[in-house]
């Protein structure tokens, strides 16, 4: 049975527990409670920004934050980090005592506190080496013929509000409310 990451690196799942023989996702009720919790939580955090970037830039500069690439910790107490900050988290966990928070609800808060106090991995620290298996199995995107795409776009029926007089005073169902 192989272990796989889904969406973000870090949390690992038994492939046979999560997917059927036809590579379809199993129904949630067929999964163990821990796997179900992690998959549901992944759906909430997969599009998150990196916690470390957010601590640096905050909500007011959220566009400066890199997207999350990895997740560590337990659901709802997890830390999500981008590739640039993953080594900081690994360093904190391995070298700065972060491992004492493994499985603890304080995991995220403890990392955030350490990071806010200036904690960073030293220059050249090698955290985790990730190995992508079977990247050649990914389908190649189709070749895009720009001319054909342009012709297809021009052939679609589009209406411009400037080209027509629109009567916006019509009655619509429910407009009497």
Phi and psi restraints in degrees (value plus and minus 20) as a CYANA .aco file:
   2 UNK   PHI    -115.5   -75.5
   2 UNK   PSI     133.8   173.8
   3 UNK   PHI    -118.6   -78.6
   3 UNK   PSI     120.2   160.2
   4 UNK   PHI    -155.8  -115.8
   4 UNK   PSI     135.1   175.1
   5 UNK   PHI    -122.8   -82.8
   5 UNK   PSI     128.3   168.3
   6 UNK   PHI    -147.7  -107.7
   6 UNK   PSI     100.7   140.7
   7 UNK   PHI      60.4   100.4
   7 UNK   PSI     -77.0   -37.0
   8 UNK   PHI    -148.9  -108.9
   8 UNK   PSI     126.3   166.3
   9 UNK   PHI     -87.7   -47.7
   9 UNK   PSI     140.2   180.2
  10 UNK   PHI      96.3   136.3
  10 UNK   PSI     -95.1   -55.1
  11 UNK   PHI     -90.3   -50.3
  11 UNK   PSI     110.8   150.8
  12 UNK   PHI    -134.1   -94.1
  12 UNK   PSI     121.5   161.5
  13 UNK   PHI    -145.8  -105.8
  13 UNK   PSI     128.5   168.5
  14 UNK   PHI     -94.0   -54.0
  14 UNK   PSI      98.5   138.5
  15 UNK   PHI     -75.4   -35.4
  15 UNK   PSI     -62.3   -22.3
  16 UNK   PHI     -88.8   -48.8
  16 UNK   PSI     -45.9    -5.9
  17 UNK   PHI     -95.5   -55.5
  17 UNK   PSI     -54.0   -14.0
  18 UNK   PHI    -109.2   -69.2
  18 UNK   PSI     -55.1   -15.1
  19 UNK   PHI    -138.0   -98.0
  19 UNK   PSI     126.7   166.7
  20 UNK   PHI     -98.3   -58.3
  20 UNK   PSI     156.2   196.2
  21 UNK   PHI     -83.5   -43.5
  21 UNK   PSI     -42.4    -2.4
  22 UNK   PHI    -112.0   -72.0
  22 UNK   PSI      -5.1    34.9
  23 UNK   PHI      42.2    82.2
  23 UNK   PSI       8.3    48.3
  24 UNK   PHI    -117.2   -77.2
  24 UNK   PSI     125.8   165.8
  25 UNK   PHI     -87.4   -47.4
  25 UNK   PSI     111.0   151.0
  26 UNK   PHI     -89.2   -49.2
  26 UNK   PSI     131.7   171.7
  27 UNK   PHI     -79.7   -39.7
  27 UNK   PSI     124.5   164.5
  28 UNK   PHI     -75.3   -35.3
  28 UNK   PSI     -56.7   -16.7
  29 UNK   PHI     -86.4   -46.4
  29 UNK   PSI     -35.8     4.2
  30 UNK   PHI    -108.1   -68.1
  30 UNK   PSI     -27.2    12.8
  31 UNK   PHI    -113.2   -73.2
  31 UNK   PSI     135.6   175.6
  32 UNK   PHI     -84.5   -44.5
  32 UNK   PSI     139.4   179.4
  33 UNK   PHI     -79.4   -39.4
  33 UNK   PSI     -63.4   -23.4
  34 UNK   PHI     -83.6   -43.6
  34 UNK   PSI     -65.3   -25.3
  35 UNK   PHI     -83.0   -43.0
  35 UNK   PSI     -63.7   -23.7
  36 UNK   PHI     -80.0   -40.0
  36 UNK   PSI     -66.0   -26.0
  37 UNK   PHI     -79.3   -39.3
  37 UNK   PSI     -64.9   -24.9
  38 UNK   PHI     -87.3   -47.3
  38 UNK   PSI     -61.6   -21.6
  39 UNK   PHI     -86.0   -46.0
  39 UNK   PSI     -61.6   -21.6
  40 UNK   PHI     -84.5   -44.5
  40 UNK   PSI     -63.0   -23.0
  41 UNK   PHI     -85.0   -45.0
  41 UNK   PSI     -58.1   -18.1
  42 UNK   PHI     -78.0   -38.0
  42 UNK   PSI     -57.1   -17.1
  43 UNK   PHI     -84.2   -44.2
  43 UNK   PSI     -46.3    -6.3
  44 UNK   PHI    -102.7   -62.7
  44 UNK   PSI     -52.7   -12.7
  45 UNK   PHI    -128.2   -88.2
  45 UNK   PSI     -26.7    13.3
  46 UNK   PHI     -78.1   -38.1
  46 UNK   PSI     -50.8   -10.8
  47 UNK   PHI    -120.9   -80.9
  47 UNK   PSI      -2.3    37.7
  48 UNK   PHI     -94.9   -54.9
  48 UNK   PSI     145.0   185.0
  49 UNK   PHI    -113.0   -73.0
  49 UNK   PSI     140.8   180.8
  50 UNK   PHI     -80.4   -40.4
  50 UNK   PSI     111.9   151.9
  51 UNK   PHI     -79.2   -39.2
  51 UNK   PSI     -63.4   -23.4
  52 UNK   PHI     -84.8   -44.8
  52 UNK   PSI     -63.8   -23.8
  53 UNK   PHI     -80.3   -40.3
  53 UNK   PSI     -61.5   -21.5
  54 UNK   PHI     -84.3   -44.3
  54 UNK   PSI     -57.5   -17.5
  55 UNK   PHI     -84.5   -44.5
  55 UNK   PSI     -51.4   -11.4
  56 UNK   PHI     -98.2   -58.2
  56 UNK   PSI     -68.5   -28.5
  57 UNK   PHI    -117.2   -77.2
  57 UNK   PSI     -47.8    -7.8
  58 UNK   PHI      51.2    91.2
  58 UNK   PSI     158.5   198.5
  59 UNK   PHI     -84.8   -44.8
  59 UNK   PSI     -52.4   -12.4
  60 UNK   PHI     -89.2   -49.2
  60 UNK   PSI     -40.5    -0.5
  61 UNK   PHI    -146.7  -106.7
  61 UNK   PSI      21.0    61.0
  62 UNK   PHI     -78.5   -38.5
  62 UNK   PSI     -48.1    -8.1
  63 UNK   PHI     -85.9   -45.9
  63 UNK   PSI     -39.8     0.2
  64 UNK   PHI     -99.8   -59.8
  64 UNK   PSI     -32.0     8.0
  65 UNK   PHI    -101.8   -61.8
  65 UNK   PSI     117.0   157.0
  66 UNK   PHI     -98.9   -58.9
  66 UNK   PSI     131.4   171.4
  67 UNK   PHI     -89.5   -49.5
  67 UNK   PSI     130.7   170.7
  68 UNK   PHI     -85.9   -45.9
  68 UNK   PSI     121.3   161.3
  69 UNK   PHI    -141.0  -101.0
  69 UNK   PSI     -41.1    -1.1
  70 UNK   PHI    -162.3  -122.3
  70 UNK   PSI     133.2   173.2
  71 UNK   PHI    -151.5  -111.5
  71 UNK   PSI     115.7   155.7
  72 UNK   PHI    -155.9  -115.9
  72 UNK   PSI     132.7   172.7
  73 UNK   PHI      80.8   120.8
  73 UNK   PSI    -189.4  -149.4
  74 UNK   PHI    -119.1   -79.1
  74 UNK   PSI     132.7   172.7
  75 UNK   PHI     -70.8   -30.8
  75 UNK   PSI     113.2   153.2
  76 UNK   PHI      57.6    97.6
  76 UNK   PSI     -28.4    11.6
  77 UNK   PHI    -145.3  -105.3
  77 UNK   PSI       1.4    41.4
  78 UNK   PHI    -102.0   -62.0
  78 UNK   PSI     142.6   182.6
  79 UNK   PHI    -137.3   -97.3
  79 UNK   PSI     110.1   150.1
  80 UNK   PHI    -130.1   -90.1
  80 UNK   PSI     114.7   154.7
  81 UNK   PHI    -155.9  -115.9
  81 UNK   PSI     135.0   175.0
  82 UNK   PHI    -103.9   -63.9
  82 UNK   PSI     152.9   192.9
  83 UNK   PHI     -79.9   -39.9
  83 UNK   PSI     -56.0   -16.0
  84 UNK   PHI     -88.8   -48.8
  84 UNK   PSI     -49.6    -9.6
  85 UNK   PHI    -122.9   -82.9
  85 UNK   PSI     -21.7    18.3
  86 UNK   PHI     -82.5   -42.5
  86 UNK   PSI     -60.0   -20.0
  87 UNK   PHI     -83.3   -43.3
  87 UNK   PSI     -53.6   -13.6
  88 UNK   PHI     -81.6   -41.6
  88 UNK   PSI     -65.3   -25.3
  89 UNK   PHI     -84.7   -44.7
  89 UNK   PSI     -64.8   -24.8
  90 UNK   PHI     -83.0   -43.0
  90 UNK   PSI     -62.9   -22.9
  91 UNK   PHI     -80.7   -40.7
  91 UNK   PSI     -68.4   -28.4
  92 UNK   PHI     -76.6   -36.6
  92 UNK   PSI     -64.7   -24.7
  93 UNK   PHI     -87.4   -47.4
  93 UNK   PSI     -65.8   -25.8
  94 UNK   PHI    -102.9   -62.9
  94 UNK   PSI     -60.0   -20.0
  95 UNK   PHI    -128.3   -88.3
  95 UNK   PSI     -41.2    -1.2
  96 UNK   PHI    -132.7   -92.7
  96 UNK   PSI      -4.3    35.7
  97 UNK   PHI      66.4   106.4
  97 UNK   PSI     -11.6    28.4
  98 UNK   PHI     -82.5   -42.5
  98 UNK   PSI     -43.3    -3.3
  99 UNK   PHI     -82.1   -42.1
  99 UNK   PSI     -41.9    -1.9
 100 UNK   PHI     -88.1   -48.1
 100 UNK   PSI     -34.0     6.0
 101 UNK   PHI    -117.3   -77.3
 101 UNK   PSI     -15.8    24.2
 102 UNK   PHI     -78.0   -38.0
 102 UNK   PSI     107.6   147.6
 103 UNK   PHI      55.9    95.9
 103 UNK   PSI     -13.7    26.3
 104 UNK   PHI    -123.2   -83.2
 104 UNK   PSI     127.4   167.4
 105 UNK   PHI     -86.0   -46.0
 105 UNK   PSI     -35.1     4.9
 106 UNK   PHI    -107.3   -67.3
 106 UNK   PSI     -21.3    18.7
 107 UNK   PHI     -71.2   -31.2
 107 UNK   PSI     -76.5   -36.5
 108 UNK   PHI     -82.7   -42.7
 108 UNK   PSI     -68.1   -28.1
 109 UNK   PHI     -80.6   -40.6
 109 UNK   PSI     -60.5   -20.5
 110 UNK   PHI     -85.6   -45.6
 110 UNK   PSI     -62.3   -22.3
 111 UNK   PHI     -84.5   -44.5
 111 UNK   PSI     -65.7   -25.7
 112 UNK   PHI     -77.3   -37.3
 112 UNK   PSI     -64.0   -24.0
 113 UNK   PHI     -82.3   -42.3
 113 UNK   PSI     -67.3   -27.3
 114 UNK   PHI     -79.8   -39.8
 114 UNK   PSI     -65.0   -25.0
 115 UNK   PHI     -85.6   -45.6
 115 UNK   PSI     -63.3   -23.3
 116 UNK   PHI     -84.6   -44.6
 116 UNK   PSI     -47.2    -7.2
 117 UNK   PHI    -103.0   -63.0
 117 UNK   PSI     -10.6    29.4
 118 UNK   PHI      77.0   117.0
 118 UNK   PSI     -14.4    25.6
 119 UNK   PHI     -84.6   -44.6
 119 UNK   PSI     108.7   148.7
 120 UNK   PHI    -169.0  -129.0
 120 UNK   PSI     136.7   176.7
 121 UNK   PHI     -89.2   -49.2
 121 UNK   PSI     122.6   162.6
 122 UNK   PHI     -85.9   -45.9
 122 UNK   PSI     134.5   174.5
 123 UNK   PHI     -72.8   -32.8
 123 UNK   PSI     111.4   151.4
 124 UNK   PHI      64.0   104.0
 124 UNK   PSI     -18.4    21.6
 125 UNK   PHI     -83.9   -43.9
 125 UNK   PSI     108.9   148.9
 126 UNK   PHI    -123.9   -83.9
 126 UNK   PSI      85.0   125.0
 127 UNK   PHI     -95.5   -55.5
 127 UNK   PSI    -115.7   -75.7
 128 UNK   PHI    -138.0   -98.0
 128 UNK   PSI     114.8   154.8
 129 UNK   PHI    -114.3   -74.3
 129 UNK   PSI      98.0   138.0
 130 UNK   PHI    -112.0   -72.0
 130 UNK   PSI     119.5   159.5
 131 UNK   PHI    -139.0   -99.0
 131 UNK   PSI     100.2   140.2
 132 UNK   PHI    -112.0   -72.0
 132 UNK   PSI     104.7   144.7
 133 UNK   PHI    -116.7   -76.7
 133 UNK   PSI     124.4   164.4
 134 UNK   PHI      33.8    73.8
 134 UNK   PSI      21.5    61.5
 135 UNK   PHI     -83.1   -43.1
 135 UNK   PSI     -41.6    -1.6
 136 UNK   PHI     -91.1   -51.1
 136 UNK   PSI     -33.8     6.2
 137 UNK   PHI     -97.0   -57.0
 137 UNK   PSI     -29.1    10.9
 138 UNK   PHI     -92.0   -52.0
 138 UNK   PSI     114.6   154.6
 139 UNK   PHI     -88.3   -48.3
 139 UNK   PSI     125.6   165.6
 140 UNK   PHI     -97.9   -57.9
 140 UNK   PSI     116.8   156.8
 141 UNK   PHI     -86.5   -46.5
 141 UNK   PSI     128.3   168.3
 142 UNK   PHI     -87.8   -47.8
 142 UNK   PSI     131.9   171.9
 143 UNK   PHI     -87.0   -47.0
 143 UNK   PSI     116.7   156.7
 144 UNK   PHI    -127.1   -87.1
 144 UNK   PSI     101.2   141.2
 145 UNK   PHI    -110.3   -70.3
 145 UNK   PSI      85.7   125.7
 146 UNK   PHI     -78.0   -38.0
 146 UNK   PSI     -57.6   -17.6
 147 UNK   PHI     -85.8   -45.8
 147 UNK   PSI     -64.1   -24.1
 148 UNK   PHI     -85.5   -45.5
 148 UNK   PSI     -59.4   -19.4
 149 UNK   PHI     -83.8   -43.8
 149 UNK   PSI     -61.9   -21.9
 150 UNK   PHI     -82.8   -42.8
 150 UNK   PSI     -64.3   -24.3
 151 UNK   PHI     -83.4   -43.4
 151 UNK   PSI     -60.5   -20.5
 152 UNK   PHI     -84.1   -44.1
 152 UNK   PSI     -61.7   -21.7
 153 UNK   PHI     -84.2   -44.2
 153 UNK   PSI     -63.6   -23.6
 154 UNK   PHI     -87.6   -47.6
 154 UNK   PSI     -47.0    -7.0
 155 UNK   PHI     -99.9   -59.9
 155 UNK   PSI     -36.1     3.9
 156 UNK   PHI     -92.9   -52.9
 156 UNK   PSI     131.1   171.1
 157 UNK   PHI    -104.9   -64.9
 157 UNK   PSI      90.8   130.8
 158 UNK   PHI    -139.0   -99.0
 158 UNK   PSI     123.0   163.0
 159 UNK   PHI    -138.9   -98.9
 159 UNK   PSI     114.3   154.3
 160 UNK   PHI    -118.6   -78.6
 160 UNK   PSI     116.6   156.6
 161 UNK   PHI     -85.0   -45.0
 161 UNK   PSI     -44.2    -4.2
 162 UNK   PHI     -94.3   -54.3
 162 UNK   PSI     -45.2    -5.2
 163 UNK   PHI    -101.9   -61.9
 163 UNK   PSI     -36.3     3.7
 164 UNK   PHI    -152.4  -112.4
 164 UNK   PSI     133.2   173.2
 165 UNK   PHI    -103.5   -63.5
 165 UNK   PSI     104.0   144.0
 166 UNK   PHI    -124.2   -84.2
 166 UNK   PSI     113.9   153.9
 167 UNK   PHI    -116.4   -76.4
 167 UNK   PSI      81.4   121.4
 168 UNK   PHI    -112.6   -72.6
 168 UNK   PSI     -13.0    27.0
 169 UNK   PHI    -114.0   -74.0
 169 UNK   PSI      -9.0    31.0
 170 UNK   PHI     -85.9   -45.9
 170 UNK   PSI     135.5   175.5
 171 UNK   PHI    -108.2   -68.2
 171 UNK   PSI     113.5   153.5
 172 UNK   PHI    -137.5   -97.5
 172 UNK   PSI     131.7   171.7
 173 UNK   PHI     -73.5   -33.5
 173 UNK   PSI     112.8   152.8
 174 UNK   PHI      65.1   105.1
 174 UNK   PSI     -20.6    19.4
 175 UNK   PHI     -98.0   -58.0
 175 UNK   PSI     -26.7    13.3
 176 UNK   PHI    -101.3   -61.3
 176 UNK   PSI     -31.2     8.8
